[in-house]
């Protein structure tokens, strides 16, 4: 179930969408990067897949629309990280998040904000995932990150891959660098985003959870020009946390993307 939320931080109010599936095992906060949006098809797709895998999501932007018009603000990692930490504290105080592990998912400059935020939050953050991110922009904080960290980079995104390698060497926590063959910076090539998300889920599910992606397919059908996108998801929970799901993403009346997935997510007995 998704709901619109408003997060008051200092003098600004950030708008987001929180999706909390029944029996959610954790909640992932999305740290959007420069020029990104909580309404982009990629962000909506990733959040929908995570929800179908039993993980709650909080999609929101770290800047107001006025702030985002100032290009330099998009690269103010200190500000982005501060907002992310404050949003994390807001989420942790809500009943929906009680007893659930929290994680970060960042792209572009949002990945740097996620890592700096994780360094400040310590053991409160259970996992960090960067997709096509710039973790190098958080270099002074990388050795302080305690959460297991996954850096996902497109195999054709050579410059960003080099920067991720530098950041990877600085990280002191449990870490992994995953390269998706044939993917460029935005993972727009067929199947590459689905591959990245499948890799990410294995990091974001809580410790003691078995996760298997049996099948996952993504197809982009049209470009999004403007306005709001929406996702219509259909999930069919089965025995032992088996989940078959489909989702269509629309821009207006035009279907811009669709995917099908089948997961097995099972908590091991205590």
Secondary structure, DSSP 8 states (H G I E B T S, - for coil): -EEEEEEEETTEEEEEEEE--TT--EEEEEE--TT--TTSHHHHHHHHHHHHTTEEEEEE-SS-HHHHTSGGGGG-HHHHHHHHHHHHHHHHTSGGGTT-EEEEEEETHHHHHHHHHHHHHGGGEEEEEEES--GGGGHHHHTT--SEEEEEEETT-HHHHHHHHHHHHH--SSEEEEEETT--TT--STTHHHHHHHHHHHHHS-TTEEEEEEEEEEEE-S---SS-EEEEEEEEE-GGGEEEEEEEEEETTEEEEEEEEEEEEEE---
